[in-house]
């Protein structure tokens, strides 16, 4: 359940959520970060000579000078708090029947907007609930009308041990709740 703020060598800042990991690789021509698991909020320092790119699963987020959240959970969700990013993804090539991937058209996501992507492609751009999305940075987990399965998967990132739900249909029940991420257990 630990959260951590990491200052990068270029002055950018990354807030890492619980059970999150990233790999940083800066060169003379590019600043590249790979989110391996979990969630991170990026506040990026401008550097026109070196673009800032966040790779996660089968896609990338290219920064256009901004602050934004990236979360890996049943695909990847990107929400922009300030300015804009360009999101691109590789999709499975269904026509060839091979495991090869083809690029999906990049999408620009602006302040207050969100988008998801996975191996099927990039979703339509929607309106982001930035208060709920960034609540983890304030020590809260906020859920608004989401399936119980999703709530339990998120809570699992903040707890050791295992959370199990017996009964598949119950996992689809819609939940609205706020949890204190620092508490040792939930009842």
Secondary structure, DSSP 4 states (H G I P E B T S, - for coil): ---EEEE-TTS-EEEE-TT-EEEEEE-SSEEEEEEEESEEEEEPPP-TTSEEEEEETTEEEEEEEEEEEEEESSSEEEEEEEEEEEEEEEEE-TTTTSS-EEEEEEEEEETTEEEEEETTEEPPPEE--HHHHTGGGGTEEEEEEEEHHHHHHHHHHT-SS------GGGGGSEEEEEEETT-S---
